[in-house]
Amino acid sequence: MIVFWRLFLAFFLTDFVFFHRTINIISEKNRSKAIALHAGVFLFWAFLLCYGYLTMKWPFLGLIRMPGWVCILLFCAFHVFSDRFFQFGGKVRHGYVLTFFVKTTVNLLFLFLCVPFKVLYETGHFFAEPWVIFCVGLVTATRVLGWFIFAIEQDRYGRDYPTFDERWLLAMMCAIFFLIMLLPGWRWLVLLIIWLLACVYARRIRLMDVSNLAFYIGVVGSAVIGFLVRLRFYLNW
């Protein structure tokens, strides 16, 4: 599962940190450039994170064994295709949320079906590398959760893209909730309550100007993600 989680991280870094809105803006001017840039960023992260596994034979879709770098190229092509094909926003009810889940699910399923699992037997851990799991958790609790909230608000309110302050204040709040959950012992519980009260006060004086939906999904979602990552650090999986 080492390769899976590393590609998981590369996928999330590409779609939810370095791109998303940017790709849409570039695509309006030059679609070919947007596709090339999107693919290039993913390949950079995928080859960097999986450098030691690129020549290993991967069981591509369980049908044929190919070198890892070939499987990554094929996944990249599928990833770019899915980004264009699975777009339901404005077409069906809850289309933006449906787009978020369908695109994410099909891409992760593709990864799951083509990565090698030999390293699982070598390490004995489903979540083998703590630093990768930490990075996946942090990105999920901040940027991925933020895009999920935005998708809900698009469907419910037809809202515009979040402002810079709104986007990054919410990400900072979620990141701190996530990090608090990783503290050893029981001190995390006290700090969790203190930080929650501080965030509630910040919203009351409009220092943090986010919707109720964004605030509560952010609080609960980042805390739950942090708790799951905490299990990896303090339990022997």
C-alpha positions as CSV (number, residue, x, y, z in Angstrom):
1,M,0.0,0.0,0.0
2,I,3.0,2.3,0.0
3,V,2.6,3.1,-3.7
4,F,-1.2,3.5,-3.4
5,W,-0.9,6.1,-0.6
6,R,1.9,8.0,-2.4
7,L,-0.2,8.2,-5.6
8,F,-3.2,9.1,-3.4
9,L,-1.2,12.1,-2.1
10,A,0.0,13.0,-5.6
11,F,-3.6,13.0,-6.8
12,F,-4.9,15.2,-4.0
13,L,-1.9,17.6,-4.2
14,T,-2.6,18.1,-7.9
15,D,-6.4,18.5,-7.9
16,F,-7.0,20.2,-4.5
17,V,-3.9,22.1,-3.7
18,F,-2.1,23.2,-6.9
19,F,-5.1,23.2,-9.2
20,H,-8.9,23.1,-9.5
21,R,-10.1,26.7,-10.0
22,T,-6.8,27.5,-11.8
23,I,-7.4,24.8,-14.4
24,N,-10.9,26.0,-15.0
25,I,-9.7,29.6,-15.7
26,I,-6.9,28.4,-18.0
27,S,-9.2,26.0,-19.8
28,E,-11.5,28.9,-20.7
29,K,-8.7,30.5,-22.7
30,N,-6.8,27.4,-23.9
31,R,-8.1,23.9,-23.2
32,S,-5.0,22.1,-24.6
33,K,-2.7,24.2,-22.4
34,A,-4.9,23.4,-19.3
35,I,-4.8,19.7,-20.0
36,A,-1.0,19.6,-20.5
37,L,-0.4,21.7,-17.4
38,H,-2.8,19.5,-15.3
39,A,-1.1,16.3,-16.5
40,G,2.4,17.7,-16.1
41,V,1.8,18.7,-12.4
42,F,0.4,15.3,-11.6
43,L,3.2,13.4,-13.3
44,F,5.8,15.5,-11.5
45,W,4.3,14.6,-8.1
46,A,3.6,11.0,-9.0
47,F,7.2,10.3,-10.4
48,L,8.7,12.2,-7.4
49,L,6.8,10.3,-4.7
50,C,7.0,6.9,-6.4
51,Y,10.6,7.2,-7.7
52,G,11.8,3.9,-6.1
53,Y,8.9,1.9,-7.6
54,L,8.8,3.1,-11.2
55,T,10.5,0.0,-12.6
56,M,8.6,-2.5,-10.5
57,K,6.0,-4.5,-12.3
58,W,2.5,-3.3,-11.4
59,P,-0.6,-5.5,-12.0
60,F,-2.5,-3.0,-14.3
61,L,-6.2,-3.6,-13.6
62,G,-5.3,-7.2,-12.7
63,L,-4.9,-8.0,-16.4
64,I,-1.3,-7.4,-17.3
65,R,1.9,-6.5,-15.5
66,M,3.5,-3.3,-16.6
67,P,6.4,-1.1,-15.3
68,G,5.2,1.4,-12.7
69,W,5.9,4.5,-14.9
70,V,3.7,3.1,-17.7
71,C,0.8,2.6,-15.2
72,I,1.3,6.2,-13.9
73,L,1.1,7.5,-17.5
74,L,-2.1,5.5,-18.1
75,F,-3.6,6.7,-14.9
76,C,-2.7,10.3,-15.8
77,A,-4.6,9.9,-19.1
78,F,-7.6,8.6,-17.2
79,H,-7.4,11.3,-14.6
80,V,-7.4,14.1,-17.2
81,F,-10.3,12.3,-19.1
82,S,-12.3,11.9,-15.9
83,D,-11.8,15.6,-15.0
84,R,-13.5,16.5,-18.3
85,F,-16.1,13.8,-18.5
86,F,-17.6,13.7,-15.0
87,Q,-19.0,17.2,-14.8
88,F,-22.5,17.3,-13.5
89,G,-22.6,20.8,-11.9
90,G,-25.7,22.8,-13.1
91,K,-27.0,19.8,-15.0
92,V,-28.6,17.6,-12.3
93,R,-29.7,18.2,-8.7
94,H,-26.7,18.3,-6.3
95,G,-24.5,18.2,-9.4
96,Y,-21.5,19.8,-7.9
97,V,-21.4,17.4,-4.9
98,L,-22.0,14.5,-7.3
99,T,-19.1,15.7,-9.4
100,F,-16.8,15.9,-6.4
101,F,-17.6,12.3,-5.2
102,V,-17.7,10.6,-8.6
103,K,-14.4,12.1,-9.9
104,T,-12.7,11.3,-6.6
105,T,-14.1,7.8,-6.4
106,V,-13.3,6.7,-9.9
107,N,-9.8,8.0,-9.7
108,L,-9.0,6.3,-6.4
109,L,-10.6,3.1,-7.7
110,F,-8.4,3.2,-10.7
111,L,-5.3,3.6,-8.5
112,F,-6.4,0.8,-6.2
113,L,-6.8,-1.6,-9.2
114,C,-3.3,-1.0,-10.7
115,V,-0.8,-0.4,-7.9
116,P,1.4,-3.2,-6.5
117,F,0.5,-4.6,-3.1
118,K,3.7,-6.6,-2.5
119,V,4.9,-3.9,-0.2
120,L,2.0,-4.5,2.1
121,Y,3.4,-8.0,2.9
122,E,6.9,-6.6,3.4
123,T,5.8,-4.0,5.9
124,G,2.8,-5.6,7.5
125,H,0.9,-2.3,7.6
126,F,-2.0,-1.2,5.5
127,F,-1.0,2.4,6.3
128,A,2.7,1.7,6.0
129,E,4.4,5.2,6.0
130,P,3.3,7.6,8.8
131,W,4.6,10.7,7.0
132,V,2.6,10.0,3.9
133,I,-0.5,9.3,5.9
134,F,0.1,12.5,7.8
135,C,0.3,14.5,4.5
136,V,-2.8,12.8,3.1
137,G,-4.7,13.6,6.3
138,L,-3.5,17.3,6.3
139,V,-4.4,17.9,2.7
140,T,-7.8,16.1,3.1
141,A,-8.6,18.1,6.3
142,T,-7.8,21.4,4.7
143,R,-8.1,21.6,0.9
144,V,-10.2,18.6,0.0
145,L,-12.7,19.3,2.8
146,G,-12.7,22.9,1.7
147,W,-13.6,21.9,-1.9
148,F,-16.3,19.6,-0.6
149,I,-17.9,22.5,1.4
150,F,-17.7,24.7,-1.7
151,A,-19.5,22.1,-3.8
152,I,-22.3,21.9,-1.2
153,E,-22.6,25.7,-1.2
154,Q,-22.7,25.8,-5.0
155,D,-25.6,23.4,-5.1
156,R,-27.5,25.0,-2.3
157,Y,-26.8,28.7,-2.9
158,G,-25.2,29.0,-6.3
159,R,-22.4,30.9,-4.7
160,D,-19.3,32.3,-6.3
161,Y,-15.8,31.1,-5.7
162,P,-14.7,31.7,-2.1
163,T,-12.5,34.8,-1.4
164,F,-8.8,34.3,-0.5
165,D,-9.4,35.2,3.1
166,E,-12.4,32.9,3.5
167,R,-10.6,30.0,1.8
168,W,-7.4,30.2,3.8
169,L,-8.9,31.1,7.2
170,L,-11.1,28.0,6.9
171,A,-8.1,25.9,5.9
172,M,-6.1,27.3,8.8
173,M,-8.9,26.5,11.3
174,C,-9.3,22.9,9.9
175,A,-5.5,22.4,10.0
176,I,-5.3,23.3,13.7
177,F,-8.2,21.0,14.5
178,F,-6.4,18.2,12.6
179,L,-3.0,18.8,14.3
180,I,-4.6,19.0,17.8
181,M,-6.0,15.5,17.3
182,L,-2.5,14.1,16.9
183,L,-1.2,15.2,20.3
184,P,-0.3,12.4,22.7
185,G,-2.2,11.6,25.8
186,W,-5.4,13.5,26.7
187,R,-4.1,17.0,26.3
188,W,-5.7,17.2,22.8
189,L,-9.2,17.2,24.4
190,V,-8.5,20.3,26.4
191,L,-6.9,22.1,23.4
192,L,-9.7,21.0,21.2
193,I,-12.3,22.7,23.4
194,I,-10.2,25.8,23.7
195,W,-9.7,26.1,20.0
196,L,-13.4,25.5,19.3
197,L,-14.4,28.3,21.7
198,A,-11.8,30.6,20.1
199,C,-13.2,29.8,16.6
200,V,-16.8,30.4,17.8
201,Y,-15.7,33.8,19.2
202,A,-13.9,34.7,16.0
203,R,-17.0,34.0,14.0
204,R,-19.1,36.1,16.5
205,I,-16.9,39.2,16.0
206,R,-16.8,38.4,12.2
207,L,-13.0,37.9,12.3
208,M,-13.8,34.5,10.5
209,D,-16.5,35.3,8.1
210,V,-17.7,31.8,6.9
211,S,-21.1,30.3,6.7
212,N,-22.6,28.0,9.4
213,L,-22.4,25.1,7.0
214,A,-18.7,25.7,6.2
215,F,-17.9,26.2,9.9
216,Y,-19.5,23.1,11.3
217,I,-18.5,20.8,8.5
218,G,-15.0,22.1,8.8
219,V,-14.9,21.5,12.5
220,V,-16.4,18.1,12.5
221,G,-14.7,16.9,9.3
222,S,-11.1,18.0,10.3
223,A,-11.5,16.5,13.8
224,V,-12.7,13.2,12.4
225,I,-9.9,13.0,9.8
226,G,-7.4,13.9,12.5
227,F,-8.7,11.2,14.8
228,L,-8.4,8.6,12.0
229,V,-4.8,9.6,11.4
230,R,-4.2,9.5,15.1
231,L,-5.1,5.8,15.0
232,R,-2.2,5.2,12.6
233,F,0.3,6.9,14.9
234,Y,-0.8,5.4,18.2
235,L,-2.2,2.0,17.2
236,N,-0.2,-0.8,15.4
237,W,-2.1,-1.3,12.2
